[in-house]
Amino acid sequence: MKTLARELTFNGIGLHSGQEACVTLCPYDKQGIYFENKNGVCSITEAELAEDSRLTAFRLPNGVVVRTAEHMLGAIIGMGLDSVLIKSKFEEIPILDGSAEVFVGQIKDNIVDDDQPIKKLFISSPVSVMEQNGCRLVIALPSEVLKITYTIDYSGTPVEIQTVTYEINPVNFINIICKARTFGLTREFEFLKKNGLARGGSLENAMVFDERGLADGQELRFPLECVTHKVLDLLGDLALLGQAPIGHYIAHCAGHSTHGLLRNKLIKILNMQ
């Protein structure tokens, strides 16, 4: 079982609150992803999903609310950690640079394998969820390896249509996936700001596209960075299963709400409740 060799602490600001945020990842002796606070320890599989105006969140049985954790959780899955205990002083997880690269920078040098056996989950038959009459969908298919194919369609904007396929393993995650930053259109960020969100958002932690391209001299880290960030988001949302079941996930114009529908369906199918 792969866990951490020591505690790793990350400090920054919350994307939506704009307030101080701090989270610590710790070694743990049970398979899965767990959260600890003054009320005790809860498995992430017990979380209840919630989303309001694009602010992703989940609530644990002990009443703790965790917000914007998907990049951190994506790093845990992408780096192949089987066991981790998470301690957070605040509701929101720090946004850092808008990607998972800072998390990976510390995790990659602090992984240990204690040789304990682990139980892996597998997609054994096709599973699908959709929204908006099929315009947004995710399909999970049986596969020998964990793989994600993702398509986004921002036709009429500089982002345009993008598709990628990645096998999810630490090499691909370190070299490509973890580097992909969150992104949005100028009008989207203006909407969030007007609704009291994205108070901590800036060009230091998000890519912002206007009608001509990336705003204020920003540059892509690599081609297809936008759609690759969606792969990171999906991994983070699958982490609410405690692990990402082995399968081939095909997503079209999906997002956190669609990912959440898939997570809830898989919990029932995999008899995790």
Buried (B, 14 or more C-beta within 10 A) or exposed (E): BBBBEEEBEBEBBBBBBBEBBBBBBBBBEBBBBBBBBEEEBBBBBBBEBEBEEBBBBBBBEBEBEBBBBBBBBBBBBBBBBBBBBBBBEBBBBBBBBBBBBBBBBBBBEBBEEEEEEEEEBEBEEEBBBBBEEEEBBBBBBEBEEBBBBBBBBBEEBEBEEBEBEBEBBBEBBBEBBBBBBBBBBEEBBEBBEEEEBBBBBBEEBBBBBEEEEBBEEBEBEEEBBBBBBBBBBBBBBBBBBBBBBBBBBBBBBBBBBBBBBBBBBBBEBBEBE
